[in-house]
Amino acid sequence: MAQTLRKGAMRYIALAIIPLSLAKGFEAVGDRAALEAGIGNGAGAPYYIAALLLMAIALGLFLFALKRLIGRIMGKDQGGAESPETGMPLLTPQRATRADEPFDPDAALQRYMQNRPSEPPAPEAPAPRPGGFGKKGL
């Protein structure tokens, strides 16, 4: 399962080639229809619109692949992380919990009270406002 997550970007690039080549085919058919019907007739317009839509899909797939590649380079892609219990990929780091242990709110409150800061930070005093007559703040 981990290898499919690592190869995701190349898969999207390969998938983007399909609508791109279909768009070239639709554009060629539109050129042929416009040539046969005469210039200015608009016979090739539906083919051109279909080609533009396919090129937009291909662009979206290329951008998604680029995002995956950049995430992989920056280290944000957790492609190889798997849960030891289930073998499923981990999407976010989680605290290890056991299914047979029920949640104890008193223990959670006790852990919080032990780890919290003893005193809240003191607010900083605001700077005194310039007073007097004339140019202020200089």
C-alpha positions as a printed NumPy array, in Angstrom:
array([[  0.   ,   0.   ,   0.   ],
       [  2.866,   2.361,   0.753],
       [  4.315,   2.103,  -2.745],
       [  1.061,   3.233,  -4.356],
       [  1.174,   6.406,  -2.268],
       [  4.775,   7.107,  -3.27 ],
       [  4.147,   6.71 ,  -6.99 ],
       [  1.037,   8.89 ,  -6.986],
       [  2.537,  11.88 ,  -8.783],
       [  3.81 ,   9.885, -11.752],
       [  0.437,   8.184, -12.038],
       [ -1.315,  11.562, -12.353],
       [  1.163,  12.678, -15.002],
       [  0.48 ,   9.507, -16.969],
       [ -3.269,  10.047, -16.597],
       [ -2.917,  13.647, -17.823],
       [ -1.447,  12.451, -21.129],
       [ -4.737,  10.733, -22.054],
       [ -6.999,  13.839, -22.089],
       [ -4.193,  15.861, -23.664],
       [ -3.91 ,  13.49 , -26.619],
       [ -7.712,  13.303, -26.914],
       [ -7.8  ,  17.113, -27.001],
       [ -5.373,  17.138, -29.93 ],
       [ -7.619,  14.683, -31.752],
       [-10.739,  16.785, -31.143],
       [ -8.907,  19.876, -32.354],
       [ -7.905,  18.097, -35.567],
       [-11.51 ,  16.972, -36.161],
       [-12.671,  20.543, -35.552],
       [-10.141,  21.846, -38.074],
       [-11.356,  19.321, -40.641],
       [-15.024,  20.202, -39.998],
       [-14.305,  23.916, -40.329],
       [-12.358,  23.332, -43.555],
       [-15.169,  21.276, -45.124],
       [-17.977,  23.615, -44.044],
       [-16.164,  26.798, -44.853],
       [-14.478,  29.408, -42.732],
       [-16.787,  31.381, -40.434],
       [-19.495,  28.719, -40.414],
       [-18.802,  27.572, -36.854],
       [-18.923,  23.875, -37.669],
       [-15.779,  23.124, -35.668],
       [-16.839,  24.998, -32.511],
       [-18.206,  21.974, -30.581],
       [-14.96 ,  20.104, -31.216],
       [-12.898,  23.068, -30.065],
       [-14.949,  23.381, -26.867],
       [-14.473,  19.668, -26.148],
       [-10.74 ,  20.062, -26.768],
       [-10.585,  22.999, -24.337],
       [-12.397,  21.023, -21.648],
       [-10.057,  18.07 , -22.088],
       [ -7.039,  20.375, -21.899],
       [ -8.428,  21.88 , -18.666],
       [ -8.732,  18.367, -17.209],
       [ -5.163,  17.582, -18.259],
       [ -3.943,  20.84 , -16.697],
       [ -5.703,  19.987, -13.436],
       [ -4.064,  16.565, -13.368],
       [ -0.64 ,  18.074, -14.072],
       [ -1.099,  20.633, -11.276],
       [ -2.22 ,  17.939,  -8.844],
       [  0.849,  15.877,  -9.748],
       [  3.049,  18.934,  -9.232],
       [  1.492,  19.471,  -5.809],
       [  2.211,  15.848,  -4.879],
       [  5.816,  16.162,  -6.087],
       [  6.402,  19.369,  -4.134],
       [  4.855,  17.79 ,  -1.043],
       [  7.156,  14.82 ,  -1.458],
       [ 10.222,  17.056,  -1.811],
       [  9.277,  19.197,   1.2  ],
       [  8.679,  16.094,   3.322],
       [  4.945,  16.589,   3.828],
       [  4.036,  13.326,   2.107],
       [  3.726,  10.514,   4.641],
       [  3.881,   7.813,   1.987],
       [  5.544,   5.072,   4.005],
       [  3.85 ,   5.516,   7.397],
       [  1.575,   2.614,   8.312],
       [ -0.29 ,   1.708,  11.441],
       [  1.342,  -1.296,  13.154],
       [ -2.019,  -2.765,  14.226],
       [ -4.014,  -2.531,  11.008],
       [ -1.365,  -2.052,   8.304],
       [ -3.374,   0.877,   6.902],
       [ -1.567,   4.104,   5.951],
       [ -1.546,   6.862,   8.543],
       [ -2.752,  10.217,   7.279],
       [ -2.01 ,  12.159,  10.455],
       [  0.213,  11.284,  13.387],
       [ -1.931,   9.959,  16.192],
       [ -1.371,   9.118,  19.833],
       [ -1.248,   5.389,  20.403],
       [ -4.43 ,   4.24 ,  22.134],
       [ -5.539,   0.771,  22.959],
       [ -9.044,  -0.34 ,  22.112],
       [ -9.449,  -2.394,  25.307],
       [ -8.719,   0.601,  27.591],
       [-11.746,   2.847,  28.218],
       [-11.281,   6.605,  28.325],
       [-10.707,   7.904,  31.844],
       [-11.578,  11.612,  32.128],
       [-10.137,  11.896,  35.656],
       [ -6.746,  10.63 ,  34.477],
       [ -6.847,  13.013,  31.518],
       [ -7.615,  15.951,  33.826],
       [ -4.797,  14.893,  36.169],
       [ -2.311,  14.747,  33.242],
       [ -3.418,  18.199,  32.13 ],
       [ -3.029,  19.667,  35.607],
       [  0.49 ,  18.226,  35.907],
       [  1.626,  19.533,  32.505],
       [  0.076,  23.006,  32.531],
       [  2.167,  26.083,  33.321],
       [  2.072,  27.108,  36.982],
       [  1.471,  30.831,  36.414],
       [ -0.183,  32.513,  33.461],
       [  2.087,  34.946,  31.625],
       [  1.859,  38.491,  32.957],
       [  0.474,  41.014,  30.477],
       [  2.916,  43.64 ,  29.327],
       [  2.252,  47.188,  30.454],
       [  1.29 ,  49.48 ,  27.579],
       [  3.757,  52.194,  26.604],
       [  2.969,  55.597,  28.115],
       [  1.259,  58.007,  25.786],
       [  3.184,  61.106,  24.868],
       [  1.79 ,  64.138,  26.583],
       [  2.273,  67.843,  26.596],
       [  1.709,  70.579,  24.111],
       [  3.157,  70.697,  20.595],
       [  4.654,  67.88 ,  18.551],
       [  3.597,  64.605,  20.042],
       [  5.608,  61.446,  19.861],
       [  8.92 ,  62.988,  18.843]])
